[in-house]
């Protein structure tokens, strides 16, 4: 079945959910990627924790001249408003979006998004996948991934969502684990 939806992924500069340092968004229309957006984002005070930089490789020098979240928000809003949303860890990405918008005084309800989104991690777990980290699901499903690159993660999530029926069939036939 072909799907129309939008995926989103954030990278964070610190443990605070409002510390977005990168965002990737992918629009899918009738099962085909129709639009993509990626931006580095200058987090509040351009402050980072070494632990997060170690994961994604983004450092203050990379975002010193990048736009703030509020500067790219019009693009984000245009791409996600009223969309069927999908994320690999929907609770995290939805919470990051809400808390970042709140930090900048933006109105989350104007996005007209549902209270919960589809979550590829939960979907694959419900099919019997024992481990559902994005990198593991991508490896098992033959999806290309440059992990912790926000656009690559969003694109991989879109592909995993499109392959969910194939994943369920793999589990039924015993081809995984």
VMD Tcl script that draws the C-alpha trace (Angstrom):
set ca {
  {0.00 0.00 0.00}
  {1.39 3.39 -0.94}
  {1.56 5.99 1.80}
  {1.60 9.75 2.19}
  {3.36 10.96 5.33}
  {6.23 13.05 6.68}
  {9.22 11.91 8.74}
  {11.34 14.10 10.99}
  {14.55 13.62 12.92}
  {16.44 15.92 15.25}
  {19.99 15.91 16.58}
  {20.53 17.58 19.95}
  {23.47 19.62 21.24}
  {22.82 18.84 24.92}
  {20.50 16.66 26.98}
  {17.88 19.43 26.83}
  {15.14 18.76 24.30}
  {15.21 22.38 23.11}
  {18.87 22.14 22.02}
  {18.25 21.20 18.38}
  {21.48 21.39 16.35}
  {20.23 19.66 13.19}
  {16.90 18.73 11.64}
  {15.96 16.47 8.75}
  {12.48 16.26 7.24}
  {11.23 14.02 4.43}
  {7.82 14.32 2.75}
  {6.51 11.15 1.11}
  {3.59 11.32 -1.32}
  {2.02 8.11 -2.63}
  {5.05 6.09 -1.52}
  {7.67 8.35 -3.15}
  {9.94 10.90 -1.50}
  {8.71 14.24 -2.83}
  {10.65 16.75 -0.74}
  {13.53 16.82 1.72}
  {14.91 19.45 4.05}
  {18.08 19.50 6.15}
  {19.62 22.25 8.19}
  {22.19 22.67 10.87}
  {20.64 24.72 13.66}
  {22.35 27.01 16.14}
  {21.16 25.76 19.55}
  {20.56 28.20 22.43}
  {23.86 29.91 23.29}
  {25.48 27.50 20.77}
  {26.15 25.29 23.78}
  {27.09 21.60 23.38}
  {27.90 18.61 25.54}
  {30.94 16.61 24.40}
  {28.86 13.43 24.69}
  {26.35 14.55 22.07}
  {29.03 15.89 19.73}
  {30.75 12.51 19.95}
  {27.56 10.83 18.71}
  {26.71 13.06 15.74}
  {29.94 14.95 15.13}
  {28.33 18.40 15.25}
  {30.25 20.99 17.26}
  {29.81 24.68 18.10}
  {32.10 25.67 15.21}
  {29.68 23.97 12.79}
  {26.61 25.87 13.99}
  {28.10 29.24 15.00}
  {26.75 30.84 11.81}
  {23.76 28.53 11.31}
  {20.17 29.74 11.60}
  {18.35 29.38 14.90}
  {15.28 27.15 15.10}
  {12.96 30.16 14.93}
  {14.63 31.26 11.68}
  {13.96 27.93 9.93}
  {10.59 27.34 11.59}
  {8.60 28.70 8.59}
  {10.12 25.94 6.41}
  {9.47 23.29 9.08}
  {5.88 24.47 9.52}
  {5.23 24.36 5.77}
  {6.54 20.80 5.53}
  {4.82 19.26 8.56}
  {1.62 21.20 9.24}
  {-1.36 18.85 9.17}
  {0.76 15.91 8.03}
  {0.63 12.24 8.97}
  {3.87 12.17 11.00}
  {6.30 9.27 11.39}
  {9.50 9.10 13.45}
  {11.71 6.24 14.53}
  {11.40 7.36 18.16}
  {8.21 9.34 17.92}
  {8.01 10.23 21.59}
  {11.49 11.76 21.51}
  {11.12 13.65 18.23}
  {7.60 14.87 19.07}
  {8.81 16.03 22.50}
  {11.84 17.78 20.97}
  {9.59 19.63 18.53}
  {7.16 20.67 21.27}
  {9.83 21.78 23.74}
  {11.84 23.66 21.11}
  {8.73 25.46 19.91}
  {7.82 26.33 23.50}
  {11.36 27.65 24.10}
  {10.95 30.04 21.15}
  {7.37 31.03 22.02}
  {5.88 29.21 19.04}
  {2.41 27.63 19.13}
  {2.60 23.84 18.68}
  {-1.20 23.41 18.19}
  {-1.01 25.54 15.01}
  {0.78 22.59 13.39}
  {-2.45 20.57 13.65}
  {-0.60 17.34 14.39}
  {-2.05 14.32 16.20}
  {-1.24 13.63 19.86}
  {0.94 10.69 18.83}
  {2.69 9.80 15.60}
  {3.53 6.52 13.93}
  {6.74 5.10 15.35}
  {8.81 2.75 13.21}
  {10.60 1.38 16.29}
  {7.27 0.38 17.87}
  {5.96 -0.99 14.57}
  {9.01 -3.22 14.05}
  {8.96 -4.32 17.71}
  {5.28 -5.31 17.30}
  {6.33 -7.53 14.37}
  {8.74 -9.40 16.64}
  {12.04 -7.66 15.92}
  {14.04 -8.17 19.11}
  {16.14 -5.03 18.67}
  {14.76 -1.97 16.94}
  {17.55 0.59 16.93}
  {17.41 2.53 13.68}
  {20.76 1.16 12.52}
  {19.70 -2.44 13.18}
  {16.34 -2.12 11.43}
  {18.04 -0.48 8.45}
  {20.63 -3.23 8.21}
  {17.98 -5.95 8.34}
  {15.75 -4.22 5.80}
  {18.53 -3.18 3.39}
  {18.06 0.55 3.98}
  {21.03 2.87 3.50}
  {21.88 4.90 6.60}
  {24.47 7.41 7.71}
  {23.42 7.19 11.34}
  {23.01 10.39 13.38}
  {22.80 12.53 10.26}
  {19.32 14.03 10.67}
  {18.37 13.85 6.99}
  {19.71 10.31 6.56}
  {17.84 9.23 9.70}
  {14.60 10.85 8.45}
  {15.02 9.28 5.00}
  {15.75 5.85 6.53}
  {12.69 6.16 8.75}
  {10.57 6.89 5.67}
  {11.96 3.83 3.92}
  {11.38 1.63 6.99}
  {7.79 2.84 7.18}
  {7.29 2.05 3.50}
  {8.81 -1.42 4.06}
  {6.73 -2.25 7.14}
  {4.63 -4.85 5.27}
  {7.80 -6.55 4.01}
  {9.17 -6.52 7.57}
  {6.04 -8.20 8.89}
  {6.30 -10.84 6.16}
  {9.99 -11.44 7.01}
  {9.07 -12.12 10.61}
  {6.18 -14.41 9.69}
  {8.46 -16.44 7.43}
  {11.18 -16.63 10.09}
  {13.78 -14.80 7.99}
  {14.81 -12.45 10.81}
  {16.71 -13.62 13.87}
}
mol new
graphics top color blue
foreach p $ca { graphics top sphere $p radius 0.5 }
foreach p [lrange $ca 0 end-1] q [lrange $ca 1 end] { graphics top cylinder $p $q radius 0.2 }
display resetview
